Protein backbone atom coordinates (compact mmCIF):
# COMPACT_ATOMS: atom_id res chain seq x y z
CA UNK A 1 0.00 0.00 0.00
CA UNK A 2 1.19 3.49 -0.77
CA UNK A 3 2.47 4.74 2.55
CA UNK A 4 0.83 8.13 2.10
CA UNK A 5 -2.50 6.32 2.29
CA UNK A 6 -1.46 4.06 5.14
CA UNK A 7 -4.39 4.80 7.40
CA UNK A 8 -7.21 4.86 4.89
CA UNK A 9 -8.28 1.44 6.11
CA UNK A 10 -9.02 3.07 9.42
CA UNK A 11 -12.36 4.36 8.13
CA UNK A 12 -13.85 0.93 8.12
CA UNK A 13 -12.07 -0.24 11.23
CA UNK A 14 -12.71 2.89 13.27
CA UNK A 15 -16.29 3.64 12.32
CA UNK A 16 -17.77 0.39 13.44
CA UNK A 17 -15.06 -1.56 15.29
CA UNK A 18 -16.91 -4.63 14.03
CA UNK A 19 -14.25 -7.04 15.28
CA UNK A 20 -14.65 -5.87 18.82
CA UNK A 21 -18.42 -5.62 18.55
CA UNK A 22 -18.57 -9.31 17.69
CA UNK A 23 -16.33 -10.11 20.63
CA UNK A 24 -18.46 -8.04 22.96
CA UNK A 25 -21.59 -9.73 21.66
CA UNK A 26 -20.22 -13.16 22.46
CA UNK A 27 -19.35 -12.10 25.96
CA UNK A 28 -22.74 -10.53 26.46
CA UNK A 29 -24.84 -13.70 26.35
CA UNK A 30 -27.27 -14.70 29.05
CA UNK A 31 -25.97 -17.08 31.69
CA UNK A 32 -28.36 -19.62 33.23
CA UNK A 33 -28.67 -19.72 37.00
CA UNK A 34 -29.92 -22.55 39.20
CA UNK A 35 -33.38 -21.00 38.89
CA UNK A 36 -34.70 -21.76 35.41
CA UNK A 37 -36.90 -18.68 35.57
CA UNK A 38 -34.00 -16.28 36.27
CA UNK A 39 -31.15 -15.07 34.06
CA UNK A 40 -28.10 -12.96 34.85
CA UNK A 41 -26.64 -10.50 32.35
CA UNK A 42 -22.83 -10.59 32.40
CA UNK A 43 -21.04 -7.30 33.06
CA UNK A 44 -19.61 -6.07 29.77
CA UNK A 45 -18.35 -2.70 31.01
CA UNK A 46 -14.70 -3.60 30.53
CA UNK A 47 -15.19 -5.08 27.07
CA UNK A 48 -17.24 -2.10 25.94
CA UNK A 49 -14.52 0.24 27.22
CA UNK A 50 -11.87 -1.71 25.33
CA UNK A 51 -13.96 -1.64 22.16
CA UNK A 52 -14.63 2.09 22.51
CA UNK A 53 -10.94 2.75 23.11
CA UNK A 54 -10.07 1.02 19.84
CA UNK A 55 -12.74 2.99 18.02
CA UNK A 56 -11.52 6.32 19.39
CA UNK A 57 -7.93 5.46 18.49
CA UNK A 58 -8.92 4.63 14.95
CA UNK A 59 -10.79 7.92 14.67
CA UNK A 60 -7.66 9.74 15.85
CA UNK A 61 -5.61 7.85 13.28
CA UNK A 62 -8.07 8.78 10.55
CA UNK A 63 -6.85 12.36 10.77
CA UNK A 64 -3.55 11.20 9.32
CA UNK A 65 -5.29 10.48 6.03
CA UNK A 66 -4.10 14.02 5.33
CA UNK A 67 -0.68 12.49 4.73
CA UNK A 68 -1.88 11.64 1.25
CA UNK A 69 -0.77 15.16 0.34
CA UNK A 70 2.50 15.12 2.24
CA UNK A 71 4.49 15.92 -0.90
CA UNK A 72 3.31 19.49 -0.29
CA UNK A 73 3.18 19.80 3.52
CA UNK A 74 2.25 23.47 3.52
CA UNK A 75 -0.86 22.73 1.46
CA UNK A 76 -2.23 20.56 4.26
CA UNK A 77 -4.64 22.22 6.68
CA UNK A 78 -3.96 19.98 9.67
CA UNK A 79 -5.59 20.66 13.03
CA UNK A 80 -4.27 18.33 15.77
CA UNK A 81 -6.98 19.27 18.28
CA UNK A 82 -9.67 16.89 17.03
CA UNK A 83 -7.46 13.76 16.93
CA UNK A 84 -6.05 14.69 20.33
CA UNK A 85 -9.60 14.77 21.67
CA UNK A 86 -10.15 11.25 20.33
CA UNK A 87 -6.90 10.18 21.98
CA UNK A 88 -8.00 11.59 25.32
CA UNK A 89 -11.28 9.70 25.05
CA UNK A 90 -9.42 6.51 24.15
CA UNK A 91 -7.12 6.77 27.16
CA UNK A 92 -10.12 7.25 29.46
CA UNK A 93 -11.74 4.14 27.99
CA UNK A 94 -8.51 2.22 28.51
CA UNK A 95 -8.40 3.30 32.16
CA UNK A 96 -11.95 1.99 32.56
CA UNK A 97 -11.07 -1.26 30.83
CA UNK A 98 -8.07 -1.72 33.09
CA UNK A 99 -10.18 -1.29 36.21
CA UNK A 100 -12.92 -3.66 34.99
CA UNK A 101 -11.02 -6.46 33.25
CA UNK A 102 -8.81 -9.10 34.74
CA UNK A 103 -5.08 -9.55 34.50
CA UNK A 104 -5.55 -11.83 31.50
CA UNK A 105 -6.48 -8.76 29.39
CA UNK A 106 -3.57 -6.64 30.52
CA UNK A 107 -1.59 -7.35 27.35
CA UNK A 108 -4.53 -6.21 25.20
CA UNK A 109 -4.80 -2.96 27.13
CA UNK A 110 -1.06 -2.37 26.79
CA UNK A 111 -1.25 -3.06 23.04
CA UNK A 112 -3.86 -0.35 22.62
CA UNK A 113 -1.93 2.01 24.87
CA UNK A 114 1.11 1.54 22.65
CA UNK A 115 -1.09 2.19 19.63
CA UNK A 116 -2.27 5.40 21.33
CA UNK A 117 1.30 6.50 22.04
CA UNK A 118 2.28 5.87 18.42
CA UNK A 119 -0.66 7.79 16.96
CA UNK A 120 -0.12 10.62 19.46
CA UNK A 121 3.49 10.96 18.34
CA UNK A 122 2.61 10.82 14.65
CA UNK A 123 0.06 13.59 15.13
CA UNK A 124 2.65 15.75 16.85
CA UNK A 125 5.17 15.20 14.06
CA UNK A 126 2.54 15.91 11.40
CA UNK A 127 1.62 19.18 13.10
CA UNK A 128 5.29 20.22 13.06
CA UNK A 129 5.96 19.55 9.39
CA UNK A 130 2.67 21.11 8.23
CA UNK A 131 3.01 24.26 10.35
CA UNK A 132 2.05 27.12 8.03
CA UNK A 133 4.26 29.58 9.93
CA UNK A 134 7.36 27.87 8.54
CA UNK A 135 7.17 30.02 5.40
CA UNK A 136 7.10 33.18 7.55
CA UNK A 137 10.26 32.13 9.38
CA UNK A 138 12.08 31.38 6.13
CA UNK A 139 11.06 34.75 4.70
CA UNK A 140 12.47 36.43 7.80
CA UNK A 141 15.77 34.58 7.35
CA UNK A 142 15.88 35.43 3.65
CA UNK A 143 15.44 39.09 4.52
CA UNK A 144 18.54 38.99 6.70
CA UNK A 145 20.68 37.19 4.12
CA UNK A 146 19.49 39.27 1.19
CA UNK A 147 19.06 42.68 2.77
CA UNK A 148 21.51 42.49 5.70
CA UNK A 149 18.75 42.66 8.31
CA UNK A 150 18.77 41.92 12.03
CA UNK A 151 21.04 38.88 12.42
CA UNK A 152 20.31 38.43 16.14
CA UNK A 153 16.55 38.34 15.60
CA UNK A 154 16.91 35.90 12.70
CA UNK A 155 19.08 33.65 14.85
CA UNK A 156 16.41 33.55 17.55
CA UNK A 157 13.80 32.64 14.94
CA UNK A 158 15.93 29.84 13.54
CA UNK A 159 16.91 28.57 16.99
CA UNK A 160 13.26 28.29 18.03
CA UNK A 161 12.24 26.55 14.82
CA UNK A 162 15.20 24.20 14.92
CA UNK A 163 14.43 23.24 18.52
CA UNK A 164 10.83 22.43 17.58
CA UNK A 165 11.81 20.38 14.54
CA UNK A 166 14.55 18.50 16.40
CA UNK A 167 12.02 17.69 19.11
CA UNK A 168 9.67 16.32 16.46
CA UNK A 169 12.43 14.19 14.97
CA UNK A 170 13.27 12.80 18.43
CA UNK A 171 9.57 12.12 19.04
CA UNK A 172 9.45 10.26 15.74
CA UNK A 173 12.31 8.04 16.89
CA UNK A 174 10.30 7.20 20.01
CA UNK A 175 7.25 6.42 17.87
CA UNK A 176 9.28 4.08 15.67
CA UNK A 177 10.53 2.20 18.73
CA UNK A 178 6.96 1.96 20.07
CA UNK A 179 5.61 0.60 16.79
CA UNK A 180 8.43 -1.94 16.59
CA UNK A 181 7.39 -3.32 19.98
CA UNK A 182 3.67 -3.73 19.13
CA UNK A 183 2.27 -7.21 18.54
CA UNK A 184 0.82 -6.79 15.05
CA UNK A 185 -1.54 -9.75 15.28
CA UNK A 186 -3.09 -8.53 18.51
CA UNK A 187 -3.38 -4.98 17.19
CA UNK A 188 -5.19 -6.23 14.10
CA UNK A 189 -7.58 -8.32 16.19
CA UNK A 190 -8.31 -5.50 18.62
CA UNK A 191 -8.55 -2.56 16.21
CA UNK A 192 -8.57 -3.84 12.64
CA UNK A 193 -5.37 -1.92 11.90
CA UNK A 194 -2.58 -3.49 9.86
CA UNK A 195 0.70 -2.75 11.66
CA UNK A 196 2.54 -2.59 8.32
CA UNK A 197 0.37 0.38 7.32
CA UNK A 198 1.25 2.15 10.54
CA UNK A 199 4.94 1.45 9.93
CA UNK A 200 4.75 2.83 6.39
CA UNK A 201 3.03 6.00 7.53
CA UNK A 202 5.63 6.52 10.24
CA UNK A 203 8.40 6.07 7.66
CA UNK A 204 6.84 8.72 5.41
CA UNK A 205 6.70 11.18 8.30
CA UNK A 206 10.27 10.29 9.21
CA UNK A 207 11.53 11.24 5.76
CA UNK A 208 9.72 14.57 5.96
CA UNK A 209 10.84 15.55 9.46
CA UNK A 210 14.46 14.60 8.73
CA UNK A 211 14.38 16.79 5.61
CA UNK A 212 12.94 19.68 7.57
CA UNK A 213 15.57 19.26 10.29
CA UNK A 214 18.29 19.32 7.62
CA UNK A 215 16.90 22.63 6.42
CA UNK A 216 16.58 24.24 9.86
CA UNK A 217 19.99 23.02 11.03
CA UNK A 218 21.55 24.41 7.88
CA UNK A 219 20.00 27.83 8.40
CA UNK A 220 21.15 27.67 12.02
CA UNK A 221 24.74 27.08 10.88
CA UNK A 222 24.58 29.67 8.09
CA UNK A 223 23.38 32.41 10.43
CA UNK A 224 25.63 31.39 13.31
CA UNK A 225 27.18 34.39 14.99
CA UNK A 226 30.52 32.65 15.60
CA UNK A 227 31.25 30.60 12.50
CA UNK A 228 28.67 31.60 9.87
CA UNK A 229 27.29 34.94 8.81
CA UNK A 230 28.63 36.51 11.99
CA UNK A 231 32.19 35.56 10.97
CA UNK A 232 31.61 37.08 7.54
CA UNK A 233 30.49 40.36 9.09
CA UNK A 234 33.44 40.46 11.51
CA UNK A 235 35.83 39.78 8.65
CA UNK A 236 34.53 42.76 6.74
CA UNK A 237 34.89 44.94 9.83
CA UNK A 238 38.49 43.79 10.33
CA UNK A 239 39.24 44.44 6.65
CA UNK A 240 37.80 47.94 6.87
CA UNK A 241 40.05 48.59 9.87
CA UNK A 242 43.12 47.29 8.02
CA UNK A 243 43.46 44.17 10.20
CA UNK A 244 43.88 41.88 7.23
CA UNK A 245 45.20 38.74 8.91
CA UNK A 246 42.31 38.73 11.38
CA UNK A 247 39.94 39.42 8.51
CA UNK A 248 41.32 36.51 6.49
CA UNK A 249 40.85 34.11 9.41
CA UNK A 250 37.21 35.15 9.85
CA UNK A 251 36.50 34.88 6.12
CA UNK A 252 38.01 31.39 5.96
CA UNK A 253 35.90 30.31 8.91
CA UNK A 254 32.77 31.62 7.22
CA UNK A 255 33.71 30.00 3.91
CA UNK A 256 34.09 26.59 5.55
CA UNK A 257 30.72 26.95 7.29
CA UNK A 258 28.89 27.94 4.11
CA UNK A 259 30.55 25.12 2.18
CA UNK A 260 29.46 22.58 4.80
CA UNK A 261 25.93 23.99 4.72
CA UNK A 262 25.87 23.66 0.94
CA UNK A 263 27.01 20.02 1.11
CA UNK A 264 24.33 19.26 3.70
CA UNK A 265 21.61 20.80 1.55
CA UNK A 266 22.71 18.99 -1.60
CA UNK A 267 22.61 15.67 0.24
CA UNK A 268 19.20 16.34 1.78
CA UNK A 269 17.43 17.80 -1.23
CA UNK A 270 16.99 14.45 -3.00
CA UNK A 271 14.97 13.09 -0.08
CA UNK A 272 12.91 16.21 0.59
CA UNK A 273 9.13 16.28 -0.06
CA UNK A 274 8.21 18.28 -3.13
CA UNK A 275 6.85 21.09 -1.00
CA UNK A 276 10.26 21.62 0.64
CA UNK A 277 12.35 21.50 -2.55
CA UNK A 278 12.07 25.24 -3.23
CA UNK A 279 13.37 25.95 0.27
CA UNK A 280 16.33 23.66 -0.32
CA UNK A 281 17.10 25.28 -3.67
CA UNK A 282 16.92 28.78 -2.20
CA UNK A 283 19.15 27.87 0.73
CA UNK A 284 21.62 26.14 -1.61
CA UNK A 285 21.75 29.24 -3.81
CA UNK A 286 22.34 31.47 -0.79
CA UNK A 287 25.06 29.31 0.73
CA UNK A 288 26.79 28.90 -2.61
CA UNK A 289 27.06 32.65 -3.13
CA UNK A 290 28.00 33.21 0.52
CA UNK A 291 30.78 30.61 0.22
CA UNK A 292 32.09 32.32 -2.92
CA UNK A 293 31.89 35.73 -1.27
CA UNK A 294 33.76 34.61 1.83
CA UNK A 295 36.42 32.91 -0.30
CA UNK A 296 36.93 36.03 -2.41
CA UNK A 297 37.10 38.27 0.64
CA UNK A 298 39.69 35.94 2.19
CA UNK A 299 41.82 36.24 -0.96
CA UNK A 300 41.36 40.01 -0.86
CA UNK A 301 42.53 40.18 2.76
CA UNK A 302 45.55 38.01 1.98
CA UNK A 303 46.46 40.21 -0.99
CA UNK A 304 46.09 43.34 1.10
CA UNK A 305 48.36 41.85 3.78
CA UNK A 306 50.93 41.19 1.03
CA UNK A 307 50.63 44.83 -0.05
CA UNK A 308 49.04 43.99 -3.38
CA UNK A 309 46.21 46.53 -3.57
CA UNK A 310 45.25 45.73 -7.17
CA UNK A 311 44.63 42.05 -6.42
CA UNK A 312 42.99 42.95 -3.13
CA UNK A 313 40.52 45.26 -4.86
CA UNK A 314 39.80 42.71 -7.60
CA UNK A 315 39.00 39.97 -5.12
CA UNK A 316 36.95 42.37 -3.03
CA UNK A 317 34.88 43.21 -6.10
CA UNK A 318 34.28 39.50 -6.70
CA UNK A 319 33.14 39.10 -3.11
CA UNK A 320 30.76 42.04 -3.35
CA UNK A 321 29.26 40.63 -6.56
CA UNK A 322 28.70 37.27 -4.88
CA UNK A 323 27.02 38.95 -1.91
CA UNK A 324 24.74 40.87 -4.28
CA UNK A 325 23.82 37.58 -5.97
CA UNK A 326 22.48 36.23 -2.68
CA UNK A 327 19.67 38.74 -3.00
CA UNK A 328 18.28 37.05 -6.10
CA UNK A 329 18.08 33.53 -4.64
CA UNK A 330 14.52 33.72 -3.36
CA UNK A 331 13.09 35.27 -6.54
C-alpha positions, 0 to 999 in steps of 0.5 A: 500500500502506498504509505501516504495512504497508510491509514485509509483502512481506518475508516472501516475499522474505526467507524464500526469496530466490528471485530470488537463488537462481535467479541463483545456480543459473544461475551454478552450472552445470558448465563443460566442460573440454578433457577430456570426462571431467572437469568443474569446479564454478564457485566460487559463494562470492561469489554465495551470500554476496550472496544470504545478505546479502539474505536476512538484510536482509529478515529484519531488515526483517521486524521492522518489520512491528510498524509496523502498530500504530504508531498506538499506539507504546507498545502495541508490544513492539519488541526491536531486538536480533534485527533487529540480529543479522540486520543484523550477519550481513548485513554479514558476508555482504557483506564476503565477497561483496566479497572474492569477487566482481569489480569488476562487482558492486561496485554490487550490494554497495553497493546492499545496504549502503545497504539495510542502513544504511536498515533499521538506521536505521529500527530505531533510530528505531522503538526510540526511539518505542516506548520504554516508559519514555517514560510514566515520564518524562512522569509524572515531569514531570507530578509537577513541574508538578502538585505543584511537585516537583524542577524540576532533576531533571525538567529532567535527565529531559527533557533526556536524553529530548529528546537521544535523540529529537532524535538519532532524528529526525536519524538518520531524516533520514540514512535518508531521504537513503540511501533516496533514493539507492538504485537501486530496480530493482537493490534489487528484483532483489537482494532482492525489496523494493519501494523505494516500500514502504521509502519509505512506511515511513520516512515513517510513522516520520518523522511519529511521531518528529517528533511525539515531538520536538515533545512533548519539546522543548515540555516542555524549554521549559516546564520551562526554568529561565531562561524557563519554569517557573523564571521563574515560580518566580523571579517569585513569589519576587520578588513575595513580597519586594516586588520587583514590577517584577522579578517582573512581568518574570519572569512576562511571560517565563514567560507568553511561553514557555508561550504558545509551547509551547501554540502548538507543541503545537496545531500538532503534535497533528494529526499525532501518532499516536493513542498520543501524542494524550493526551500532547499534550492533557495538555501543552496543558492544562498550558501553557494554565493556566501561561500564564494563571497567569503572565499573572495574576501579571504583572498582580498585580505591576503592580498592586502596583507601582502601589499598587493592593492590591485589584487585585493581590490579585484578579489573584493569586487568578486566578493561584493558581486557574490554577496549581491547575488544572494539577494536574487536567490529567493526570486 
